[in-house]
Amino acid sequence: MLRKISAFAFLFFFLPQLSPAFAQEKVKLRVSSATKTLGYGPLWVASKMGFFDRQGLDVDLVVIRASDVGIQALAGGSLEIAGSAADAPIAAVEKGLDLVMIGGIINGLTQSIMAAKKFKSYGDLRGATFGAISLTSGVTFALRQVLKVKGLEYPRDYKLFVIGGSPQTYAALTTGQIDAAALSLPLNYAAEEQGFNEIGRFVDVIPNYQLAALSVKRSWADKNRALLVRFMKSMAQTYRWIYQNKEPAVDFLEQEMKLKRDHARRGWEFYTGTHMWNPEGDLNVEGLQVVAQIYAEQTQAKGPVPKAAKYVDQSFLREALKELGRPK
C-alpha cells in the first residue's frame, strides 16, 4: 500500500515553495507519454505530485502508445509537448517537420531481450517471433540494431508482431503468443521470475543512447518561451525530487505503475544509479548522436549523418535551471 504523503505534509513541504504562477489562472498544456511504465515515471510524478501545479500548469497527460503517432499528433497541433522515443522526432525533422527535442526522459537503454525457455542465446533466436510496439520506431528501432550487431537481420531472420507497449508485450510473452520481447525494467525482472531467459541487455551492445525525449514544435516554443521554461522547471524539480526522496519516490512508483515494491525499488536504483533519468531532466546529446547514426543506417539516408544539435534546443532547460538558482 502506498505510504501516502499526508495533507499536512504536503502543506508543510510544498506550499512554501509555490511559485507566484500557482496563484494565477493555470495554463492548459496537452502532453503525451509513449507508455505508462517505470521509465516514463517522471512525467507521472510531475503530474500527480503537484510539480506542474506549482508552475501554474494544468497538464493533460495522455498515453499515445506508438511514438510515431505521438509525434504526428504534436506536428498536427493536438499536443503541445510529446514524450516519445527519440528516433521519432529525428524522423519527423528529416521529413521537414518543425520539431525539436528540449529535454530527456530516458537517457539510455534499459531493455533486456527476454525469451521462452528453449532460447538460450542470440543464435537461437533465428526464426523467432518478437512482440513490438511498432515496426520501425521506439524500442523496436533499438531492438533491430541490437539483433543486427548479433548477426540477425530483419525480416530475414526473425518476425516482428505489433502488440502494444511493454505491459501488452509482457502479457503476450507469458501467454506464449510470441517467442521473445524487449522488456524494460522492471518487467524483465518479472519475466525472469516467470522462468524466461535473459538473452542479453541492450546496454551491453549499445552503451550510449537517448531512448526517450520531450519534443515540441519550434514555432510554438518560440512564441511560448516563458511557458515552456515553466514546464522545464517542473521537470527539473521532479527529477531532483526523485533523486532526493528515494522512499517516497519508490512508494509512488509502486502504486502508480502497479509494481511489486522490490521491482519499484530496484528500478529506482537502476535509473538513478546509471543516470538513465538525468538528475535535472537534460538530454544525453552523445547518446542522441548514436540514435541519429542508427537512424541514418536503417533508413539508408544519403550524405553525412547530421549532428545531434540539429534536433535539440537545451536553452529552455538552461533558463529554467538558472531561474531555479542552479545555472547549468
C-alpha positions in Angstrom: 0.0 0.0 0.0 1.3 3.4 -0.9 2.6 5.4 2.1 0.7 8.5 1.1 2.0 11.9 1.9 -0.5 13.4 4.3 -2.3 16.7 3.6 -0.3 18.2 6.4 3.0 17.1 5.0 2.0 18.4 1.6 1.3 21.8 3.1 4.5 21.8 5.1 6.8 20.8 2.3 5.2 22.1 -0.8 3.3 25.3 -0.1 6.3 27.3 1.0 7.9 26.6 -2.4 5.0 27.5 -4.6 5.8 30.0 -7.3 3.7 33.1 -8.0 2.4 31.3 -11.1 0.4 28.9 -8.8 -1.9 31.8 -7.8 -2.5 32.7 -11.4 -5.0 31.1 -13.7 -3.5 27.8 -14.8 -2.4 27.4 -18.4 -3.5 24.2 -20.0 -1.0 22.0 -21.8 -1.5 18.8 -23.6 1.4 16.4 -23.1 1.8 12.8 -24.2 3.7 9.8 -22.8 4.5 6.9 -25.1 3.7 4.5 -22.3 2.8 4.4 -18.7 5.8 2.4 -17.4 8.6 3.0 -14.9 10.9 4.7 -17.4 8.3 7.4 -18.2 7.5 7.6 -14.5 8.9 11.2 -14.0 6.1 12.5 -16.2 3.5 10.9 -13.9 5.4 12.1 -10.8 5.3 15.7 -12.2 1.5 15.3 -12.9 0.4 13.6 -9.7 2.7 15.1 -7.1 2.0 18.7 -7.9 5.1 19.8 -9.8 3.1 21.0 -12.8 0.7 22.7 -10.5 3.5 24.6 -8.7 4.3 26.3 -12.0 0.7 27.2 -12.8 0.3 24.5 -15.4 -2.8 22.4 -16.0 -1.3 19.4 -17.8 -3.5 16.9 -19.5 -1.1 13.9 -19.6 -2.2 11.2 -22.1 -0.7 8.0 -23.3 -0.2 7.6 -27.0 1.4 4.3 -27.3 3.3 4.5 -30.7 5.9 7.2 -30.6 5.5 8.0 -34.3 1.8 8.5 -33.7 2.5 10.8 -30.8 4.9 12.9 -32.9 2.2 13.1 -35.6 -0.2 14.4 -33.0 2.4 17.0 -32.0 3.0 18.1 -35.5 -0.7 18.4 -36.2 -1.3 20.6 -33.2 -3.2 18.0 -31.0 -0.4 18.3 -28.4 2.0 21.0 -27.1 4.6 18.6 -25.9 5.3 14.9 -26.8 7.1 12.4 -24.7 8.3 9.7 -27.2 11.2 7.6 -28.4 13.9 9.9 -29.6 14.1 8.4 -33.1 10.6 9.6 -33.9 11.3 13.3 -33.8 14.5 12.7 -35.7 12.5 11.0 -38.4 10.0 13.9 -38.4 12.7 16.6 -38.7 14.3 14.7 -41.6 10.9 14.8 -43.3 10.8 18.5 -42.9 8.7 19.0 -39.8 9.4 21.8 -37.5 10.2 19.9 -34.3 12.9 20.0 -31.6 13.8 18.0 -28.5 14.0 20.0 -25.3 14.7 17.5 -22.5 15.3 13.9 -21.7 13.1 11.2 -20.3 15.1 8.0 -20.6 18.7 8.7 -21.4 19.8 5.1 -22.2 18.7 1.6 -23.0 17.1 -0.3 -20.1 15.7 -3.2 -22.0 16.7 -6.9 -21.9 15.7 -9.4 -24.5 13.7 -12.0 -22.7 12.8 -15.3 -24.4 11.0 -18.6 -23.8 12.9 -21.3 -22.1 14.0 -23.1 -25.3 16.0 -20.0 -26.4 19.4 -19.7 -24.7 21.4 -17.4 -27.0 21.1 -14.8 -29.8 21.7 -17.5 -32.3 18.8 -19.5 -31.0 16.5 -16.5 -31.9 16.7 -17.2 -35.6 13.2 -17.7 -36.7 11.6 -16.4 -33.5 8.7 -14.0 -33.3 9.2 -10.8 -31.3 6.5 -8.7 -29.9 6.8 -4.9 -30.6 5.0 -1.6 -30.1 5.8 -0.6 -33.7 7.7 -2.0 -36.6 10.0 1.0 -37.0 10.2 3.3 -34.0 10.9 3.3 -30.3 12.3 0.2 -28.6 11.9 -1.7 -31.9 14.3 0.7 -33.5 17.0 -0.2 -30.9 16.0 -3.9 -30.9 16.6 -4.2 -34.6 20.1 -2.7 -34.2 21.0 -5.0 -31.3 19.9 -8.0 -33.3 21.8 -6.8 -36.3 25.0 -6.5 -34.3 24.4 -10.0 -33.1 24.1 -11.3 -36.7 20.3 -11.3 -37.1 18.7 -9.3 -39.9 15.1 -8.3 -40.2 12.9 -9.7 -41.8 15.2 -12.5 -42.9 16.0 -14.0 -39.5 13.0 -13.1 -37.3 9.5 -11.8 -37.2 8.0 -8.7 -35.6 4.4 -8.8 -34.3 2.9 -5.5 -33.3 1.2 -5.9 -30.0 1.5 -2.7 -28.0 3.5 -1.2 -25.1 5.6 -3.1 -22.6 2.7 -4.4 -20.5 0.9 -5.8 -23.5 4.2 -7.3 -24.9 4.9 -8.9 -21.5 1.4 -10.4 -21.4 1.9 -11.8 -24.9 5.2 -13.4 -23.9 3.8 -15.0 -20.8 0.9 -16.5 -22.7 3.0 -17.9 -25.5 1.8 -15.6 -28.3 5.4 -14.6 -29.0 8.8 -16.2 -28.5 10.7 -13.2 -27.3 10.4 -9.5 -26.4 12.5 -6.5 -25.4 11.3 -5.7 -21.9 12.2 -2.6 -19.9 12.9 -2.6 -16.2 11.2 -3.9 -14.2 9.2 -6.2 -16.5 12.4 -8.1 -17.3 12.6 -8.9 -13.5 9.0 -10.2 -13.6 9.7 -12.3 -16.8 12.9 -13.7 -15.2 10.8 -14.7 -12.1 8.4 -16.5 -14.5 11.2 -18.6 -15.9 12.0 -16.7 -19.1 15.7 -16.4 -20.2 17.5 -13.2 -20.4 19.3 -13.4 -23.8 21.1 -10.1 -23.4 20.9 -6.5 -22.3 20.6 -3.7 -24.9 23.1 -1.5 -22.9 25.8 -4.2 -23.3 25.5 -3.8 -27.1 24.7 -0.1 -27.4 26.1 1.6 -24.2 25.3 5.2 -25.2 21.8 6.0 -26.4 19.0 8.5 -26.0 15.9 6.4 -25.7 13.1 8.9 -24.9 12.8 12.6 -25.0 10.4 15.6 -24.8 9.7 17.3 -28.1 7.9 20.5 -29.2 7.2 22.4 -32.4 9.9 25.1 -32.8 7.4 27.7 -33.9 5.2 27.1 -30.8 8.2 27.1 -28.5 9.5 30.4 -29.8 6.1 32.0 -29.2 5.6 30.4 -25.8 9.1 30.6 -24.4 8.2 31.7 -20.9 5.6 29.0 -20.6 7.9 26.3 -21.8 10.6 27.4 -19.3 8.0 26.9 -16.6 7.3 23.4 -17.9 11.0 22.6 -17.8 11.3 24.0 -14.3 8.6 21.5 -13.4 10.5 18.7 -14.9 13.8 19.7 -13.3 12.2 19.9 -9.9 10.6 16.5 -10.5 13.9 14.8 -11.2 15.5 16.5 -8.2 12.7 15.2 -6.0 13.0 11.7 -7.4 16.7 11.6 -6.6 16.5 13.2 -3.2 13.5 11.2 -1.9 14.1 7.5 -2.6 11.4 6.0 -0.3 8.6 8.4 -1.3 9.6 8.0 -5.0 9.5 4.2 -4.7 6.2 4.4 -2.9 4.7 6.5 -5.7 6.1 4.3 -8.5 5.0 1.1 -6.8 1.4 2.4 -6.6 1.1 4.4 -9.8 2.8 1.9 -12.1 1.2 -1.1 -10.2 4.6 -2.7 -9.4 5.9 -5.0 -6.8 7.7 -2.9 -4.2 11.0 -4.8 -4.8 10.7 -4.1 -8.5 10.0 -0.4 -8.0 13.0 -0.1 -5.6 15.3 -1.9 -8.0 14.1 0.2 -10.8 14.6 3.4 -8.9 18.1 2.3 -8.0 18.9 1.4 -11.6 17.5 4.6 -13.2 19.2 6.9 -10.7 22.4 5.0 -10.3 23.0 4.9 -14.1 21.6 8.4 -14.7 19.1 6.9 -17.2 17.0 9.6 -15.5 19.1 12.7 -15.7 19.1 14.4 -12.3 17.7 17.6 -13.8 15.9 16.4 -16.9 18.6 17.0 -19.6 19.3 15.1 -22.7 22.2 12.8 -23.4 23.5 14.5 -26.6 26.1 11.9 -27.3 23.5 9.2 -27.0 21.3 11.2 -29.4 24.1 11.2 -31.9 24.1 7.4 -31.7 20.4 7.4 -32.4 20.9 9.7 -35.4 23.7 7.4 -36.7 21.5 4.3 -36.4 18.5 6.1 -38.0 20.7 7.0 -41.0 21.9 3.4 -41.4 18.4 1.9 -41.1 16.8 4.3 -43.5 19.8 4.2 -45.8 20.0 8.0 -45.8 22.3 9.7 -48.2 25.1 12.1 -47.2 26.8 12.6 -43.8 24.9 11.9 -40.6 23.5 15.2 -39.1 24.9 16.4 -35.8 22.6 15.8 -32.8 22.5 19.6 -32.4 20.2 19.7 -35.4 17.4 18.1 -33.3 18.0 19.7 -29.9 17.4 23.0 -28.1 18.6 22.9 -24.5 18.1 26.6 -23.9 14.7 26.2 -22.3 16.1 23.9 -19.6 19.2 26.1 -19.1 16.9 29.1 -18.5 14.8 27.0 -16.2 17.8 25.9 -14.1 19.0 29.4 -13.9 15.7 30.6 -12.5 15.9 27.8 -10.0 19.2 29.1 -8.8 21.5 26.5 -10.1 22.8 27.5 -13.6 23.8 24.7 -15.8 
